[in-house]
Amino acid sequence: MDDDIVVQGVLTAIGQKRLAPGTKLGEDRLARASGTSRIHVRQALSHLASRHIVVQFPNRGAFVHRPSWKEAQDIFAARRLVEAATTGMAIDRLDARGEALIREHVAREAAHDPTDRPASLALTAEFHILIARLADNSVLFDAVKELTLRTSLAIATFETPGSLDCSPRAHPDIAGLILRRDRAAALAEMNHHIDEIEARLIPLLTKMDDDELTAIFKEIGSAAASGART
């Protein structure tokens, strides 16, 4: 379902930070925006929920997933492992075509207007996805795509205000080391890059919307009343 218009629209909006964690995804609005039906939207949201991108609550609807601090830490731990593997495999399998793709991408990032934040975020994610593609392992490729998206949710939830993106500096360095087939240095630089991204996060409690808080207490009351009747 990855090529579904609703799925792609939500994933793109999250990756570009146009949909914040906790945002309600109304079925009617999504159906109108995508030109599809509510049934189609409901199926797409269920698919996204299975990927931990969306969370669904009975009688409340679907919301963009808001990761916990522990989940954010787990995401970065997983990225270190997976991207170490894809970086090493990309070096092993690098050919002239792969070299050209890396150089082309680095040139695109260098020429890009940094004030265009949504496009910048898409480009930085594409760098990691490109390395995974060059590794030529479909399972790792899918894992990197999923982890970069879940990283966007973690960053949107916990990033320190005013933090600077280290990718414009780190990506050319990583690319250069891959092109030189310097495995040890490339792995170390990739790991350092992910460390720098994670260092921008702080474990502050996320503000809860009043409507969300009211709904939770209603659920608690309903559950308590149900328990009292049993």
C-alpha positions in Angstrom: 0.0 0.0 0.0 3.0 2.3 -0.1 2.0 3.8 -3.4 -1.5 4.6 -2.1 -2.3 8.3 -2.4 -3.5 8.7 1.2 -0.5 6.8 2.6 2.0 8.7 0.5 0.4 12.0 1.4 0.5 11.4 5.1 4.1 10.0 5.0 5.3 13.0 2.9 3.6 15.5 5.3 5.2 13.8 8.3 8.6 13.5 6.8 8.5 17.3 5.9 7.2 18.1 9.4 4.0 19.5 8.0 2.0 17.1 10.2 3.1 17.2 13.9 2.9 14.3 16.3 -0.6 14.3 17.9 -2.3 15.8 14.9 -5.8 14.4 14.3 -6.3 12.9 10.9 -9.9 13.4 10.1 -11.4 10.9 7.7 -13.6 13.4 6.0 -10.8 15.9 5.4 -8.5 13.3 4.1 -11.1 11.9 1.8 -11.8 15.4 0.4 -8.1 16.2 0.0 -7.2 13.0 -1.7 -10.4 12.6 -3.8 -11.1 9.2 -2.2 -13.7 7.7 0.1 -13.8 7.5 3.8 -13.6 3.7 3.5 -10.4 4.1 1.5 -9.0 6.5 4.0 -9.9 4.2 6.9 -8.0 1.4 5.2 -5.0 3.6 4.6 -4.9 4.8 8.3 -5.1 1.2 9.5 -2.1 0.4 7.3 -0.2 3.4 8.8 -1.2 2.3 12.3 0.4 -1.1 11.7 3.6 0.7 10.9 3.5 2.8 14.1 3.1 6.0 12.1 -0.6 6.6 13.1 -2.4 5.6 16.3 -6.1 4.9 16.3 -8.5 5.3 19.3 -12.0 3.9 19.4 -14.6 6.7 19.0 -11.9 9.3 18.8 -10.3 8.7 15.4 -6.7 8.5 14.1 -3.8 10.7 15.2 -0.2 11.1 14.0 1.9 8.9 16.4 3.7 10.7 19.2 6.6 8.6 20.3 7.7 8.2 23.9 11.2 9.2 25.0 12.1 5.5 25.3 10.8 4.8 21.7 12.8 7.8 20.4 16.0 6.3 22.0 15.1 2.9 20.5 14.7 4.4 17.0 18.2 5.9 17.1 19.7 2.7 18.5 18.1 0.8 15.6 19.4 3.3 13.1 23.0 2.9 14.3 22.8 -0.8 13.7 21.0 -0.7 10.4 22.9 2.2 8.8 26.2 0.6 9.8 25.1 -2.4 7.8 23.9 -0.5 4.8 27.0 1.8 4.7 29.4 -1.2 4.8 27.4 -3.1 2.1 27.1 0.0 -0.1 30.9 0.3 0.0 31.3 -3.4 -0.9 28.9 -3.1 -3.9 29.8 0.4 -5.0 30.2 0.7 -8.8 30.4 3.6 -11.3 26.7 4.1 -11.3 26.5 4.2 -7.5 29.4 6.7 -7.4 27.5 8.9 -9.8 24.3 8.7 -7.8 26.1 9.7 -4.6 27.9 12.6 -6.2 24.6 13.8 -7.8 22.8 13.7 -4.5 25.6 15.6 -2.6 25.5 18.2 -5.4 21.7 18.5 -5.0 22.0 19.1 -1.3 24.8 21.7 -1.8 22.7 23.6 -4.3 19.5 23.5 -2.4 18.1 26.5 -0.7 18.4 25.8 3.1 15.5 28.1 3.9 13.1 25.7 2.1 12.8 23.5 5.2 10.3 20.9 3.9 12.4 20.2 0.8 15.6 20.1 2.9 14.1 17.5 5.2 13.1 15.4 2.2 16.7 15.6 0.7 18.4 14.7 4.0 16.2 11.6 4.3 16.9 10.7 0.6 20.6 10.6 1.3 20.2 7.7 3.9 17.7 6.0 1.7 20.1 6.2 -1.3 22.9 4.5 0.8 20.5 1.8 1.7 19.5 1.3 -2.0 23.2 1.0 -3.0 23.5 -1.7 -0.3 21.2 -3.8 -2.5 19.3 -5.5 0.4 15.6 -5.1 0.2 14.9 -5.8 3.9 17.5 -3.2 5.0 16.2 -0.8 2.4 12.7 -1.0 3.9 14.1 -0.7 7.4 15.9 2.5 6.6 12.9 4.0 4.9 10.8 3.2 8.0 13.4 4.4 10.5 14.0 7.7 8.8 10.2 8.4 8.9 10.0 7.4 12.6 13.1 9.6 13.2 11.1 12.5 11.9 8.4 11.9 14.5 11.0 11.6 17.3 12.6 14.9 16.2 9.3 16.7 15.9 8.4 15.6 19.4 11.6 16.1 21.3 13.9 18.4 19.3 15.4 21.4 21.1 14.0 24.7 19.7 16.5 26.4 17.4 18.6 23.3 16.8 20.8 23.3 13.7 20.6 20.5 11.2 24.1 18.9 10.9 23.2 17.0 7.7 24.6 19.7 5.3 28.1 19.2 6.8 27.9 15.5 7.6 26.5 14.1 4.4 29.4 15.3 2.1 31.9 13.9 4.6 30.1 10.5 4.7 29.8 10.5 1.0 33.5 11.2 0.5 34.5 8.4 2.7 32.2 5.9 0.9 33.6 7.0 -2.4 37.1 6.4 -1.1 36.0 2.9 0.1 37.2 3.9 3.6 35.0 1.5 5.5 36.2 2.2 9.1 36.0 5.9 8.7 32.7 5.9 6.9 31.1 3.8 9.6 32.5 6.0 12.3 31.3 9.2 10.6 27.8 7.7 10.0 27.6 6.7 13.7 28.7 10.2 14.7 26.2 11.8 12.4 23.3 9.8 14.0 24.7 10.7 17.5 24.6 14.4 16.6 21.0 14.1 15.5 20.0 12.4 18.7 21.9 15.0 20.8 19.4 17.6 19.5 16.6 15.9 21.4 15.6 16.5 25.0 13.3 14.3 27.1 10.7 17.0 27.9 7.1 16.1 28.6 5.1 16.9 25.5 2.2 19.3 26.1 -1.1 17.5 26.0 -4.1 19.2 24.2 -7.1 20.0 26.5 -9.4 18.0 24.2 -7.1 15.0 24.4 -6.9 15.3 28.2 -10.7 15.5 28.5 -11.1 12.5 26.3 -8.7 10.4 28.4 -10.5 11.2 31.6 -13.8 10.3 30.0 -12.2 7.0 29.0 -10.9 6.5 32.6 -14.4 7.2 33.9 -16.1 4.9 31.5 -13.6 2.1 32.4 -14.1 2.7 36.1 -17.9 2.6 35.7 -17.7 -0.6 33.7 -15.4 -2.1 36.4 -17.8 -1.2 39.1 -20.7 -2.9 37.3 -18.8 -6.2 37.0 
